[in-house]
Amino acid sequence: MIGSLSQLIRGASVLAIEDGTERITEDLLHIVPIDYAAEQSEKLTAPAKSVARRRKAA
């Protein structure tokens, strides 16, 4: 899942630069769409967690 983590950090970095904060926060991480592999892993490892705040990757 290193690729999924890399994509998440890269996406949050871009958003942090665009909005001028230049900080990766938990809120930014929730905004970044996650890929299919990460979404499936999250369902298997944390079924009680709510994923409603995350957008699905296109």
Predicted model as a PDB file, atoms N, CA, C, CB and O in Angstrom, pLDDT in the B-factor column:
MODEL        1                                                                  
ATOM      1  N   MET A   1       0.805  -1.200   0.000  1.00 72.00           N  
ATOM      2  CA  MET A   1       0.000   0.000   0.000  1.00 72.00           C  
ATOM      3  C   MET A   1       0.853   1.271   0.000  1.00 72.00           C  
ATOM      4  CB  MET A   1      -0.919  -0.006   1.193  1.00 72.00           C  
ATOM      5  O   MET A   1       0.330   2.363   0.218  1.00 72.00           O  
ATOM      6  N   ILE A   2       2.144   1.139  -0.239  1.00 87.00           N  
ATOM      7  CA  ILE A   2       3.013   2.316  -0.293  1.00 87.00           C  
ATOM      8  C   ILE A   2       2.563   3.263  -1.400  1.00 87.00           C  
ATOM      9  CB  ILE A   2       4.480   1.898  -0.513  1.00 87.00           C  
ATOM     10  O   ILE A   2       2.621   4.482  -1.235  1.00 87.00           O  
ATOM     11  N   GLY A   3       2.116   2.714  -2.525  1.00 88.00           N  
ATOM     12  CA  GLY A   3       1.640   3.550  -3.626  1.00 88.00           C  
ATOM     13  C   GLY A   3       0.436   4.373  -3.210  1.00 88.00           C  
ATOM     14  O   GLY A   3       0.329   5.546  -3.569  1.00 88.00           O  
ATOM     15  N   SER A   4      -0.474   3.767  -2.454  1.00 87.00           N  
ATOM     16  CA  SER A   4      -1.663   4.477  -1.973  1.00 87.00           C  
ATOM     17  C   SER A   4      -1.280   5.595  -1.014  1.00 87.00           C  
ATOM     18  CB  SER A   4      -2.629   3.503  -1.284  1.00 87.00           C  
ATOM     19  O   SER A   4      -1.821   6.699  -1.077  1.00 87.00           O  
ATOM     20  N   LEU A   5      -0.339   5.291  -0.127  1.00 90.00           N  
ATOM     21  CA  LEU A   5       0.132   6.304   0.829  1.00 90.00           C  
ATOM     22  C   LEU A   5       0.813   7.457   0.102  1.00 90.00           C  
ATOM     23  CB  LEU A   5       1.102   5.677   1.850  1.00 90.00           C  
ATOM     24  O   LEU A   5       0.597   8.625   0.427  1.00 90.00           O  
ATOM     25  N   SER A   6       1.635   7.119  -0.881  1.00 93.00           N  
ATOM     26  CA  SER A   6       2.328   8.139  -1.664  1.00 93.00           C  
ATOM     27  C   SER A   6       1.333   9.049  -2.386  1.00 93.00           C  
ATOM     28  CB  SER A   6       3.273   7.480  -2.678  1.00 93.00           C  
ATOM     29  O   SER A   6       1.508  10.267  -2.422  1.00 93.00           O  
ATOM     30  N   GLN A   7       0.300   8.453  -2.954  1.00 92.00           N  
ATOM     31  CA  GLN A   7      -0.726   9.237  -3.650  1.00 92.00           C  
ATOM     32  C   GLN A   7      -1.467  10.159  -2.680  1.00 92.00           C  
ATOM     33  CB  GLN A   7      -1.725   8.303  -4.358  1.00 92.00           C  
ATOM     34  O   GLN A   7      -1.754  11.310  -3.009  1.00 92.00           O  
ATOM     35  N   LEU A   8      -1.772   9.654  -1.493  1.00 92.00           N  
ATOM     36  CA  LEU A   8      -2.471  10.456  -0.482  1.00 92.00           C  
ATOM     37  C   LEU A   8      -1.619  11.649  -0.056  1.00 92.00           C  
ATOM     38  CB  LEU A   8      -2.825   9.592   0.746  1.00 92.00           C  
ATOM     39  O   LEU A   8      -2.119  12.772   0.018  1.00 92.00           O  
ATOM     40  N   ILE A   9      -0.357  11.418   0.222  1.00 95.00           N  
ATOM     41  CA  ILE A   9       0.540  12.496   0.656  1.00 95.00           C  
ATOM     42  C   ILE A   9       0.757  13.501  -0.469  1.00 95.00           C  
ATOM     43  CB  ILE A   9       1.894  11.923   1.122  1.00 95.00           C  
ATOM     44  O   ILE A   9       0.754  14.709  -0.235  1.00 95.00           O  
ATOM     45  N   ARG A  10       0.943  13.007  -1.682  1.00 95.00           N  
ATOM     46  CA  ARG A  10       1.138  13.896  -2.836  1.00 95.00           C  
ATOM     47  C   ARG A  10      -0.089  14.790  -3.033  1.00 95.00           C  
ATOM     48  CB  ARG A  10       1.413  13.069  -4.123  1.00 95.00           C  
ATOM     49  O   ARG A  10       0.042  15.996  -3.244  1.00 95.00           O  
ATOM     50  N   GLY A  11      -1.272  14.195  -2.963  1.00 95.00           N  
ATOM     51  CA  GLY A  11      -2.500  14.971  -3.137  1.00 95.00           C  
ATOM     52  C   GLY A  11      -2.673  16.027  -2.056  1.00 95.00           C  
ATOM     53  O   GLY A  11      -3.050  17.164  -2.341  1.00 95.00           O  
ATOM     54  N   ALA A  12      -2.395  15.644  -0.811  1.00 96.00           N  
ATOM     55  CA  ALA A  12      -2.502  16.601   0.295  1.00 96.00           C  
ATOM     56  C   ALA A  12      -1.464  17.703   0.161  1.00 96.00           C  
ATOM     57  CB  ALA A  12      -2.338  15.889   1.642  1.00 96.00           C  
ATOM     58  O   ALA A  12      -1.732  18.855   0.502  1.00 96.00           O  
ATOM     59  N   SER A  13      -0.280  17.356  -0.334  1.00 96.00           N  
ATOM     60  CA  SER A  13       0.770  18.362  -0.529  1.00 96.00           C  
ATOM     61  C   SER A  13       0.339  19.407  -1.555  1.00 96.00           C  
ATOM     62  CB  SER A  13       2.082  17.692  -0.977  1.00 96.00           C  
ATOM     63  O   SER A  13       0.520  20.607  -1.349  1.00 96.00           O  
ATOM     64  N   VAL A  14      -0.226  18.941  -2.647  1.00 96.00           N  
ATOM     65  CA  VAL A  14      -0.698  19.869  -3.685  1.00 96.00           C  
ATOM     66  C   VAL A  14      -1.765  20.788  -3.125  1.00 96.00           C  
ATOM     67  CB  VAL A  14      -1.248  19.098  -4.901  1.00 96.00           C  
ATOM     68  O   VAL A  14      -1.729  21.996  -3.364  1.00 96.00           O  
ATOM     69  N   LEU A  15      -2.719  20.235  -2.380  1.00 95.00           N  
ATOM     70  CA  LEU A  15      -3.776  21.065  -1.797  1.00 95.00           C  
ATOM     71  C   LEU A  15      -3.212  22.071  -0.801  1.00 95.00           C  
ATOM     72  CB  LEU A  15      -4.822  20.188  -1.113  1.00 95.00           C  
ATOM     73  O   LEU A  15      -3.664  23.215  -0.752  1.00 95.00           O  
ATOM     74  N   ALA A  16      -2.235  21.656  -0.011  1.00 96.00           N  
ATOM     75  CA  ALA A  16      -1.629  22.554   0.977  1.00 96.00           C  
ATOM     76  C   ALA A  16      -0.905  23.708   0.298  1.00 96.00           C  
ATOM     77  CB  ALA A  16      -0.656  21.783   1.877  1.00 96.00           C  
ATOM     78  O   ALA A  16      -0.934  24.837   0.786  1.00 96.00           O  
ATOM     79  N   ILE A  17      -0.266  23.430  -0.809  1.00 97.00           N  
ATOM     80  CA  ILE A  17       0.415  24.490  -1.556  1.00 97.00           C  
ATOM     81  C   ILE A  17      -0.603  25.428  -2.190  1.00 97.00           C  
ATOM     82  CB  ILE A  17       1.336  23.890  -2.639  1.00 97.00           C  
ATOM     83  O   ILE A  17      -0.444  26.648  -2.155  1.00 97.00           O  
ATOM     84  N   GLU A  18      -1.652  24.849  -2.771  1.00 96.00           N  
ATOM     85  CA  GLU A  18      -2.670  25.665  -3.443  1.00 96.00           C  
ATOM     86  C   GLU A  18      -3.408  26.589  -2.482  1.00 96.00           C  
ATOM     87  CB  GLU A  18      -3.669  24.772  -4.146  1.00 96.00           C  
ATOM     88  O   GLU A  18      -3.704  27.732  -2.831  1.00 96.00           O  
ATOM     89  N   ASP A  19      -3.709  26.106  -1.267  1.00 95.00           N  
ATOM     90  CA  ASP A  19      -4.465  26.962  -0.345  1.00 95.00           C  
ATOM     91  C   ASP A  19      -3.567  27.859   0.504  1.00 95.00           C  
ATOM     92  CB  ASP A  19      -5.320  26.106   0.563  1.00 95.00           C  
ATOM     93  O   ASP A  19      -4.056  28.659   1.302  1.00 95.00           O  
ATOM     94  N   GLY A  20      -2.241  27.721   0.326  1.00 96.00           N  
ATOM     95  CA  GLY A  20      -1.310  28.625   0.990  1.00 96.00           C  
ATOM     96  C   GLY A  20      -0.900  28.226   2.395  1.00 96.00           C  
ATOM     97  O   GLY A  20      -0.049  28.886   2.990  1.00 96.00           O  
ATOM     98  N   THR A  21      -1.481  27.162   2.945  1.00 94.00           N  
ATOM     99  CA  THR A  21      -1.121  26.763   4.312  1.00 94.00           C  
ATOM    100  C   THR A  21       0.226  26.059   4.367  1.00 94.00           C  
ATOM    101  CB  THR A  21      -2.193  25.857   4.893  1.00 94.00           C  
ATOM    102  O   THR A  21       0.948  26.158   5.358  1.00 94.00           O  
ATOM    103  N   GLU A  22       0.560  25.344   3.289  1.00 94.00           N  
ATOM    104  CA  GLU A  22       1.805  24.597   3.187  1.00 94.00           C  
ATOM    105  C   GLU A  22       2.004  23.638   4.350  1.00 94.00           C  
ATOM    106  CB  GLU A  22       2.969  25.548   3.109  1.00 94.00           C  
ATOM    107  O   GLU A  22       3.129  23.395   4.788  1.00 94.00           O  
ATOM    108  N   ARG A  23       0.896  23.097   4.844  1.00 96.00           N  
ATOM    109  CA  ARG A  23       0.936  22.093   5.911  1.00 96.00           C  
ATOM    110  C   ARG A  23      -0.059  20.995   5.578  1.00 96.00           C  
ATOM    111  CB  ARG A  23       0.618  22.726   7.304  1.00 96.00           C  
ATOM    112  O   ARG A  23      -1.187  21.260   5.164  1.00 96.00           O  
ATOM    113  N   ILE A  24       0.379  19.765   5.766  1.00 96.00           N  
ATOM    114  CA  ILE A  24      -0.528  18.635   5.576  1.00 96.00           C  
ATOM    115  C   ILE A  24      -1.224  18.389   6.911  1.00 96.00           C  
ATOM    116  CB  ILE A  24       0.239  17.345   5.075  1.00 96.00           C  
ATOM    117  O   ILE A  24      -0.588  18.033   7.904  1.00 96.00           O  
ATOM    118  N   THR A  25      -2.527  18.584   6.917  1.00 95.00           N  
ATOM    119  CA  THR A  25      -3.313  18.394   8.132  1.00 95.00           C  
ATOM    120  C   THR A  25      -4.241  17.192   7.955  1.00 95.00           C  
ATOM    121  CB  THR A  25      -4.129  19.675   8.470  1.00 95.00           C  
ATOM    122  O   THR A  25      -4.421  16.684   6.848  1.00 95.00           O  
ATOM    123  N   GLU A  26      -4.811  16.762   9.042  1.00 95.00           N  
ATOM    124  CA  GLU A  26      -5.757  15.648   8.989  1.00 95.00           C  
ATOM    125  C   GLU A  26      -6.963  16.021   8.116  1.00 95.00           C  
ATOM    126  CB  GLU A  26      -6.221  15.258  10.418  1.00 95.00           C  
ATOM    127  O   GLU A  26      -7.473  15.190   7.365  1.00 95.00           O  
ATOM    128  N   ASP A  27      -7.408  17.268   8.219  1.00 94.00           N  
ATOM    129  CA  ASP A  27      -8.540  17.712   7.388  1.00 94.00           C  
ATOM    130  C   ASP A  27      -8.207  17.621   5.905  1.00 94.00           C  
ATOM    131  CB  ASP A  27      -8.935  19.152   7.743  1.00 94.00           C  
ATOM    132  O   ASP A  27      -9.046  17.200   5.108  1.00 94.00           O  
ATOM    133  N   LEU A  28      -6.999  18.008   5.528  1.00 93.00           N  
ATOM    134  CA  LEU A  28      -6.587  17.896   4.121  1.00 93.00           C  
ATOM    135  C   LEU A  28      -6.546  16.438   3.675  1.00 93.00           C  
ATOM    136  CB  LEU A  28      -5.209  18.547   3.909  1.00 93.00           C  
ATOM    137  O   LEU A  28      -6.955  16.114   2.561  1.00 93.00           O  
ATOM    138  N   LEU A  29      -6.057  15.569   4.536  1.00 93.00           N  
ATOM    139  CA  LEU A  29      -5.986  14.157   4.186  1.00 93.00           C  
ATOM    140  C   LEU A  29      -7.376  13.572   3.947  1.00 93.00           C  
ATOM    141  CB  LEU A  29      -5.271  13.378   5.283  1.00 93.00           C  
ATOM    142  O   LEU A  29      -7.537  12.668   3.127  1.00 93.00           O  
ATOM    143  N   HIS A  30      -8.376  14.083   4.659  1.00 93.00           N  
ATOM    144  CA  HIS A  30      -9.744  13.611   4.460  1.00 93.00           C  
ATOM    145  C   HIS A  30     -10.348  14.122   3.154  1.00 93.00           C  
ATOM    146  CB  HIS A  30     -10.612  14.039   5.628  1.00 93.00           C  
ATOM    147  O   HIS A  30     -11.294  13.525   2.639  1.00 93.00           O  
ATOM    148  N   ILE A  31      -9.830  15.191   2.625  1.00 93.00           N  
ATOM    149  CA  ILE A  31     -10.344  15.764   1.372  1.00 93.00           C  
ATOM    150  C   ILE A  31      -9.816  15.016   0.158  1.00 93.00           C  
ATOM    151  CB  ILE A  31      -9.970  17.241   1.269  1.00 93.00           C  
ATOM    152  O   ILE A  31     -10.512  14.900  -0.850  1.00 93.00           O  
ATOM    153  N   VAL A  32      -8.595  14.510   0.246  1.00 92.00           N  
ATOM    154  CA  VAL A  32      -7.958  13.849  -0.897  1.00 92.00           C  
ATOM    155  C   VAL A  32      -8.673  12.528  -1.192  1.00 92.00           C  
ATOM    156  CB  VAL A  32      -6.444  13.602  -0.622  1.00 92.00           C  
ATOM    157  O   VAL A  32      -8.867  11.709  -0.293  1.00 92.00           O  
ATOM    158  N   PRO A  33      -9.063  12.326  -2.459  1.00 90.00           N  
ATOM    159  CA  PRO A  33      -9.685  11.036  -2.813  1.00 90.00           C  
ATOM    160  C   PRO A  33      -8.682   9.896  -2.653  1.00 90.00           C  
ATOM    161  CB  PRO A  33     -10.224  11.070  -4.268  1.00 90.00           C  
ATOM    162  O   PRO A  33      -7.505  10.036  -2.986  1.00 90.00           O  
ATOM    163  N   ILE A  34      -9.160   8.782  -2.145  1.00 84.00           N  
ATOM    164  CA  ILE A  34      -8.275   7.633  -1.991  1.00 84.00           C  
ATOM    165  C   ILE A  34      -8.471   6.680  -3.160  1.00 84.00           C  
ATOM    166  CB  ILE A  34      -8.535   6.909  -0.648  1.00 84.00           C  
ATOM    167  O   ILE A  34      -9.541   6.644  -3.768  1.00 84.00           O  
ATOM    168  N   ASP A  35      -7.442   5.914  -3.471  1.00 85.00           N  
ATOM    169  CA  ASP A  35      -7.538   4.988  -4.597  1.00 85.00           C  
ATOM    170  C   ASP A  35      -8.263   3.709  -4.192  1.00 85.00           C  
ATOM    171  CB  ASP A  35      -6.142   4.655  -5.136  1.00 85.00           C  
ATOM    172  O   ASP A  35      -8.562   3.493  -3.017  1.00 85.00           O  
ATOM    173  N   TYR A  36      -8.534   2.882  -5.168  1.00 85.00           N  
ATOM    174  CA  TYR A  36      -9.317   1.663  -4.957  1.00 85.00           C  
ATOM    175  C   TYR A  36      -8.647   0.731  -3.938  1.00 85.00           C  
ATOM    176  CB  TYR A  36      -9.514   0.927  -6.289  1.00 85.00           C  
ATOM    177  O   TYR A  36      -9.322   0.196  -3.059  1.00 85.00           O  
ATOM    178  N   ALA A  37      -7.354   0.537  -4.047  1.00 82.00           N  
ATOM    179  CA  ALA A  37      -6.647  -0.370  -3.135  1.00 82.00           C  
ATOM    180  C   ALA A  37      -6.759   0.101  -1.688  1.00 82.00           C  
ATOM    181  CB  ALA A  37      -5.169  -0.485  -3.535  1.00 82.00           C  
ATOM    182  O   ALA A  37      -6.996  -0.705  -0.788  1.00 82.00           O  
ATOM    183  N   ALA A  38      -6.593   1.384  -1.465  1.00 79.00           N  
ATOM    184  CA  ALA A  38      -6.689   1.923  -0.111  1.00 79.00           C  
ATOM    185  C   ALA A  38      -8.117   1.821   0.410  1.00 79.00           C  
ATOM    186  CB  ALA A  38      -6.215   3.383  -0.078  1.00 79.00           C  
ATOM    187  O   ALA A  38      -8.337   1.529   1.585  1.00 79.00           O  
ATOM    188  N   GLU A  39      -9.072   2.059  -0.457  1.00 81.00           N  
ATOM    189  CA  GLU A  39     -10.479   1.973  -0.067  1.00 81.00           C  
ATOM    190  C   GLU A  39     -10.832   0.543   0.357  1.00 81.00           C  
ATOM    191  CB  GLU A  39     -11.391   2.430  -1.230  1.00 81.00           C  
ATOM    192  O   GLU A  39     -11.501   0.342   1.371  1.00 81.00           O  
ATOM    193  N   GLN A  40     -10.387  -0.438  -0.411  1.00 82.00           N  
ATOM    194  CA  GLN A  40     -10.656  -1.832  -0.078  1.00 82.00           C  
ATOM    195  C   GLN A  40      -9.950  -2.237   1.217  1.00 82.00           C  
ATOM    196  CB  GLN A  40     -10.217  -2.744  -1.226  1.00 82.00           C  
ATOM    197  O   GLN A  40     -10.530  -2.949   2.037  1.00 82.00           O  
ATOM    198  N   SER A  41      -8.729  -1.802   1.405  1.00 81.00           N  
ATOM    199  CA  SER A  41      -7.984  -2.109   2.618  1.00 81.00           C  
ATOM    200  C   SER A  41      -8.665  -1.513   3.845  1.00 81.00           C  
ATOM    201  CB  SER A  41      -6.552  -1.591   2.506  1.00 81.00           C  
ATOM    202  O   SER A  41      -8.750  -2.148   4.896  1.00 81.00           O  
ATOM    203  N   GLU A  42      -9.146  -0.290   3.693  1.00 76.00           N  
ATOM    204  CA  GLU A  42      -9.822   0.374   4.806  1.00 76.00           C  
ATOM    205  C   GLU A  42     -11.075  -0.393   5.205  1.00 76.00           C  
ATOM    206  CB  GLU A  42     -10.180   1.821   4.435  1.00 76.00           C  
ATOM    207  O   GLU A  42     -11.370  -0.522   6.394  1.00 76.00           O  
ATOM    208  N   LYS A  43     -11.812  -0.902   4.230  1.00 80.00           N  
ATOM    209  CA  LYS A  43     -13.023  -1.675   4.518  1.00 80.00           C  
ATOM    210  C   LYS A  43     -12.694  -2.956   5.275  1.00 80.00           C  
ATOM    211  CB  LYS A  43     -13.763  -2.010   3.220  1.00 80.00           C  
ATOM    212  O   LYS A  43     -13.446  -3.368   6.158  1.00 80.00           O  
ATOM    213  N   LEU A  44     -11.577  -3.585   4.932  1.00 80.00           N  
ATOM    214  CA  LEU A  44     -11.209  -4.843   5.567  1.00 80.00           C  
ATOM    215  C   LEU A  44     -10.622  -4.663   6.956  1.00 80.00           C  
ATOM    216  CB  LEU A  44     -10.231  -5.574   4.708  1.00 80.00           C  
ATOM    217  O   LEU A  44     -10.844  -5.501   7.830  1.00 80.00           O  
ATOM    218  N   THR A  45      -9.881  -3.591   7.178  1.00 81.00           N  
ATOM    219  CA  THR A  45      -9.173  -3.418   8.442  1.00 81.00           C  
ATOM    220  C   THR A  45      -9.892  -2.558   9.458  1.00 81.00           C  
ATOM    221  CB  THR A  45      -7.853  -2.836   8.183  1.00 81.00           C  
ATOM    222  O   THR A  45      -9.607  -2.658  10.652  1.00 81.00           O  
ATOM    223  N   ALA A  46     -10.801  -1.728   9.028  1.00 72.00           N  
ATOM    224  CA  ALA A  46     -11.495  -0.833   9.962  1.00 72.00           C  
ATOM    225  C   ALA A  46     -12.974  -0.713   9.593  1.00 72.00           C  
ATOM    226  CB  ALA A  46     -10.832   0.564   9.969  1.00 72.00           C  
ATOM    227  O   ALA A  46     -13.427   0.371   9.225  1.00 72.00           O  
ATOM    228  N   PRO A  47     -13.735  -1.810   9.685  1.00 59.00           N  
ATOM    229  CA  PRO A  47     -15.137  -1.755   9.261  1.00 59.00           C  
ATOM    230  C   PRO A  47     -16.011  -0.830  10.113  1.00 59.00           C  
ATOM    231  CB  PRO A  47     -15.716  -3.136   9.288  1.00 59.00           C  
ATOM    232  O   PRO A  47     -17.057  -0.379   9.647  1.00 59.00           O  
ATOM    233  N   ALA A  48     -15.602  -0.539  11.350  1.00 62.00           N  
ATOM    234  CA  ALA A  48     -16.404   0.319  12.212  1.00 62.00           C  
ATOM    235  C   ALA A  48     -16.178   1.796  11.941  1.00 62.00           C  
ATOM    236  CB  ALA A  48     -16.104   0.020  13.652  1.00 62.00           C  
ATOM    237  O   ALA A  48     -16.968   2.633  12.377  1.00 62.00           O  
ATOM    238  N   LYS A  49     -15.091   2.131  11.213  1.00 51.00           N  
ATOM    239  CA  LYS A  49     -14.800   3.535  10.933  1.00 51.00           C  
ATOM    240  C   LYS A  49     -15.731   4.072   9.865  1.00 51.00           C  
ATOM    241  CB  LYS A  49     -13.345   3.708  10.498  1.00 51.00           C  
ATOM    242  O   LYS A  49     -16.077   3.365   8.918  1.00 51.00           O  
ATOM    243  N   SER A  50     -16.128   5.300  10.014  1.00 54.00           N  
ATOM    244  CA  SER A  50     -16.939   5.966   9.008  1.00 54.00           C  
ATOM    245  C   SER A  50     -16.044   6.533   7.913  1.00 54.00           C  
ATOM    246  CB  SER A  50     -17.791   7.080   9.644  1.00 54.00           C  
ATOM    247  O   SER A  50     -15.082   7.242   8.206  1.00 54.00           O  
ATOM    248  N   VAL A  51     -16.347   6.231   6.670  1.00 51.00           N  
ATOM    249  CA  VAL A  51     -15.579   6.746   5.538  1.00 51.00           C  
ATOM    250  C   VAL A  51     -16.395   7.772   4.763  1.00 51.00           C  
ATOM    251  CB  VAL A  51     -15.145   5.599   4.610  1.00 51.00           C  
ATOM    252  O   VAL A  51     -16.070   8.090   3.619  1.00 51.00           O  
ATOM    253  N   ALA A  52     -17.445   8.285   5.375  1.00 55.00           N  
ATOM    254  CA  ALA A  52     -18.338   9.215   4.691  1.00 55.00           C  
ATOM    255  C   ALA A  52     -17.648  10.516   4.306  1.00 55.00           C  
ATOM    256  CB  ALA A  52     -19.528   9.516   5.560  1.00 55.00           C  
ATOM    257  O   ALA A  52     -18.080  11.172   3.358  1.00 55.00           O  
ATOM    258  N   ARG A  53     -16.596  10.909   5.005  1.00 56.00           N  
ATOM    259  CA  ARG A  53     -15.939  12.188   4.723  1.00 56.00           C  
ATOM    260  C   ARG A  53     -15.027  12.111   3.506  1.00 56.00           C  
ATOM    261  CB  ARG A  53     -15.139  12.639   5.928  1.00 56.00           C  
ATOM    262  O   ARG A  53     -14.657  13.145   2.949  1.00 56.00           O  
ATOM    263  N   ARG A  54     -14.664  10.914   3.089  1.00 58.00           N  
ATOM    264  CA  ARG A  54     -13.746  10.761   1.958  1.00 58.00           C  
ATOM    265  C   ARG A  54     -14.506  10.686   0.648  1.00 58.00           C  
ATOM    266  CB  ARG A  54     -12.882   9.512   2.131  1.00 58.00           C  
ATOM    267  O   ARG A  54     -15.557  10.051   0.554  1.00 58.00           O  
ATOM    268  N   ARG A  55     -13.955  11.346  -0.362  1.00 60.00           N  
ATOM    269  CA  ARG A  55     -14.504  11.236  -1.705  1.00 60.00           C  
ATOM    270  C   ARG A  55     -13.843  10.066  -2.409  1.00 60.00           C  
ATOM    271  CB  ARG A  55     -14.302  12.547  -2.504  1.00 60.00           C  
ATOM    272  O   ARG A  55     -12.670   9.775  -2.180  1.00 60.00           O  
ATOM    273  N   LYS A  56     -14.584   9.413  -3.246  1.00 58.00           N  
ATOM    274  CA  LYS A  56     -14.013   8.314  -4.017  1.00 58.00           C  
ATOM    275  C   LYS A  56     -13.230   8.853  -5.195  1.00 58.00           C  
ATOM    276  CB  LYS A  56     -15.110   7.357  -4.498  1.00 58.00           C  
ATOM    277  O   LYS A  56     -13.613   9.846  -5.814  1.00 58.00           O  
ATOM    278  N   ALA A  57     -12.137   8.192  -5.494  1.00 59.00           N  
ATOM    279  CA  ALA A  57     -11.321   8.578  -6.647  1.00 59.00           C  
ATOM    280  C   ALA A  57     -12.073   8.242  -7.929  1.00 59.00           C  
ATOM    281  CB  ALA A  57      -9.936   7.865  -6.619  1.00 59.00           C  
ATOM    282  O   ALA A  57     -12.773   7.232  -8.007  1.00 59.00           O  
ATOM    283  N   ALA A  58     -11.919   9.095  -8.923  1.00 49.00           N  
ATOM    284  CA  ALA A  58     -12.615   8.870 -10.185  1.00 49.00           C  
ATOM    285  C   ALA A  58     -11.942   7.839 -11.028  1.00 49.00           C  
ATOM    286  CB  ALA A  58     -12.726  10.138 -10.953  1.00 49.00           C  
ATOM    287  O   ALA A  58     -12.411   7.537 -12.126  1.00 49.00           O  
TER     288      ALA A  58                                                      
ENDMDL                                                                          
END                                                                             
